[in-house]
């Protein structure tokens, strides 16, 4: 089968094209910081949080954890009542007709995040090129430099 690999290949450490065909970005600052992602091949769903970025560069290091199957579909269905999804990366503007709706949807996001469990994986992701550069086990203690932990070189600071 051609096209992007399955997330199971990426999570084992095979670098390559990102397998994520649907991404909901809930945290954003000069690029994705947190959200949910779904594999375009097998449908596995994940929660992700940024561990490190290179100050405006497209490389981000994330922690990925599986979430409950169907969770993204439920969230998309409920968000879509108020906002129009845009794929493959949807960064919804968190503005709703009422505070009650915002609180309900924020509660749904928290509930979905709470389903994240099991194995945590560290993923080095080039967001601009849509490439996964490395995947590693989550260490027992955070390393001093996540980029180096992933086997990558840190870009020198521009002078």
Protein Blocks (a to p, Z undefined) as FASTA:
>chain_A
ZZjddfklmmnopacddfbfbdcdfbdchiafbdcdddfklopacddddfbdeehiabdc
dddddddehklmmmmmmmmmmpccddfbdcdddddfbfklmmmmmmmmmmmmmmggcjdd
dddddfklopafbdcdddfbdcfblklmnopacddddZZ
